[in-house]
């Protein structure tokens, strides 16, 4: 029972209030609650947004023909292990390096206290967070963004509501990293999240699948940037045959299909009982798993390459937008075994990604095939070479090109 009691506190500490609230809400649907739990979005904000009538502030948005742009980024408070926030800071830094002036506004729906000093200290101390010049302040609906603001980025579905309601004439953008309605059971949260794609914002998405989906299904104006990998953290250091495997284990993140991965690894362990199975992404010491494993819990980004270089195959389950892990694994010479689907293939069609139909037995067999390949060492080196020129700087250039083109009106 101890892990069940501690899990909420770990989510709050590691992922931040946004993920914590989402998990609480997901569980609340399974029981009758006397009091309505807090949603990620302030319910007053949700009720004031009538997206069927375009607000005056968005009728004639600001255009900037040349020169730097003053950008407001509205986001939920970041957490220690929040990959979405880490990627968001990366792109804020790209904007700053291009000369744009950025300011971060933290949005929350509850009275949960937020320490900006603690957030700044956490961001500064973590190597996965880019160093940004942007000032971090709380978002205040009574004052909105600074009057000099020329562009507003919503960065998660709940932040699209204050971005929509803000009285500024700043041009509205939406930095979309996943299809967030799928994070919830069919209900109020999923509908409120889905509605944000109808707000009339210009979407700049992580990968082509999201861009196509939001354009085709919601008539949203979209651009996208490609996924990439930071070679300062991921590279091949082991050029010998590898005898371990890796699983991105996230039981607290439903879209990473932890239980399905456990089924796959159970089948794999029957076929390869002597192979070490490494689990990282979350502390799973409280779970009873039907196979032997090494629990690596949450690792700093600087520790991952050593683990990856012991592994021949890496199991990554992605049920919505693809994870960044497949490219990072390949950069370290690990063959990613990924559930097949357009949400993954439209992000990367790299031939070294082992796309497999979502059957536990089939995915387990593919992991065995990867381990047993006679040319495993040569293939490991080749897959790392295949992403050698896939850099975040190029993705940043795609983002900036889309943003600056849109700002010209």
Beta strands, then each sheet from edge to edge (+ up, - down):
strand 1: 70-75
strand 2: 101-106
strand 3: 135-138
strand 4: 151-154
strand 5: 171-176
strand 6: 202-206
strand 7: 222-225
strand 8: 244-248
strand 9: 276-280
strand 10: 294-297
strand 11: 311-316
strand 12: 335-339
strand 13: 354-356
sheet 1: 3+ 2+ 1+ 4+ 5+ 6+ 7+
sheet 2: 10+ 9+ 8+ 11+ 12+ 13+
end
